[in-house]
Amino acid sequence: MRKVLLGALAIILVSGLIITGCAASSSPPSTSAPASQPAPTPASPPPTLPTPPSPETAIKISAAKLYADYEANEVAADLKYKDKLLEVSGVVTDIGISESLRPGTPVIFLAESVDVPFMEGVTIYLSADQKTKVATLSKGDMVTVVCVCEGVALVRGTEEFGFRRVRLKDGNIVD
């Protein structure tokens, strides 16, 4: 049995060599000069890293409108705003430092005015490098921030009451 297998393997190898040799010799002889090396192809440029989106590509919206859109229909608002770059304008109603969700991160709350109830606004977690700018803000200041929408989330510490707020992240104050 072993001899039969070895013989069959030898026949297959020899047949393969004969077929390969015939295919190589069947090409017509070249009458031109010996083939030269193909011209080197220029090196492709190194891949470029994606550039961060600019404020010009952000969806411009007021804090009041963003809040109202989420109040009206959270599903529709998520489709329109969630994970997208927004340029949000509003009045500063509170300023602080996050202690839980993003410890040490400056956070501001924006609404239509300082008279708006606490929950009717948006929470913006700013980039850590924004602390100096946030330090110059006061309640009642009008501000514009470029940030990414995270959608609606429960306000920490109010889970039993179900207080929810529109939350944004990676905010940068526009000068």
N, C-alpha and C positions, 0 to 999 in steps of 0.2 A: 504494500500500500504506500509506503514511504517512497519507494522508487518511482511509482506512478506519479505521485504528487511532485516530486523533484523534476521528473521528465516534463510534466505539463508546465511547470513554472519556467523551465528552460525554454520551451517552445514559445511561451508567451513573451519572454524577454527578447528572444531572437527575432520574433515577428515584429515586435515594437521597434527594435533597432533597424530592421530592414525597411519598415514603413517610414520611419523618420529619415533614414538615409535617402530613400527614393524621393520624398517630398523636398528635401534640401537640394538634391541634384536635378530636380525637374524644372527649377527656375531657369529662365534663359540666361545665357552668359552675358555679362555686361560688356558693351563695346566702349564705354567711356572710361575715363580715368578712375582709379581706385576710389572707392567711396570715402569721402572725408567725414570727419566727426561732425555730428549735427551742431549747428551754432548754439552756443549756450543761451538758454532762455534767461531773460533778466529776472533777478530775484524778485519775488513778489514782496510788496511792501509789508512791513510788520503789521499785524492786526492792530486796529485802533481800539482803544477802550471806549466804551460808551460814555458820552459826555452827560453830566447831570442835566436834567431838564432846566431850562431857563425860565424865569418868571413870565416871559412872553408866551410860553406854552401852557401856563397854568390857567385853570378855569377861574375867572374872576367872579367873586360872590361876596355878599355881605354876610356877617355872622348871623344876623336876623333871618335872612332868606335861607341860609343853610339849615338853621334850626327849624324853621317853618316847613321846609321840604321834608325833613326827617319826621317831624310831627305828623304831617299829612299822610306820608306813605313811606315807611322805612325801607321796604323792598325796592321801590322805585328810586329812592334816594341813594341806596347802596349801589344800584346799577349805574347811576349817574356820577357818583362822587367817590365811592370807596376805592382805596388804593390809587387814587389819582392825585395829581398835583393841583392844589388850589391856592389862589391868592385871596385870602380872607381879610375883610376890613370890618372894623367895629370899634366900639368904645370899651376900654379896659375897665372891667368891673371888679377884678381882683388880681393880685400878683402874689406869687409864692414860689416855693421850692418843693418839688415832689418828694415825699417821704416814703412812698410805697411802690408805686408802679415803676417809676424810673428815678430811683433815689439820687438826690443832688441835682436833678434837672430843673432848670427854671420853667415855670408854668404860668400862663396868663389865661384869664377868662375874658372872652369878648361877647358883647351883646349889642343890642340896638342903642341902649343908653344905660346909665348907672341905676336908673329907677326900675329896670326890668327885674322881675323875680329871679332869684339865684339859679334856678334850673333852666331858664329860658335863654341859654347862650351856648357857647362852645368852649371847650377846654383845649388849649394848645400847649403841648409839651415842646419846648424850644430846644434847639441844639445846645450842647453844653457851652459852646463858644459865644453864646448870646447873653451870658450873665451880665456883662458890662452894659449892653444896650438895655436889658430889662431893668437894671439898677437905675436908669434915668427915667423910667416910666412912672406915671402916677395914675391913680384911679380917675377915670373921666377923660383920659387922653384918647384921641382917635389914633388907631394904629392899623397897619397892613402887614400881614405875615404870609409868607409863602411856606406851605406845609403839605403833608400828605394826610388824606382823610382815612381814619380807621373805622368810621361808622359810629354807631351808638353803643355805649357800654354803661353798665351800672356804675354809679358813683361810689367809690370805696367808702365803706363805713355806713352806707345807707341801704344795704342789701335788703334789710327787713322792710323798708318802705318802698323799695323798687324805684328809687330816683335814678333816672338815666340821663346821659348827656352826650352830645356829639363830641367825639374826641378826635384830635388831630395830632400828628407827631412830626418830628424833624423840622420844626419851625425856624424860620429865619426872618427877622424883622426887616422890612423894606425901608430903606432910608428915604 
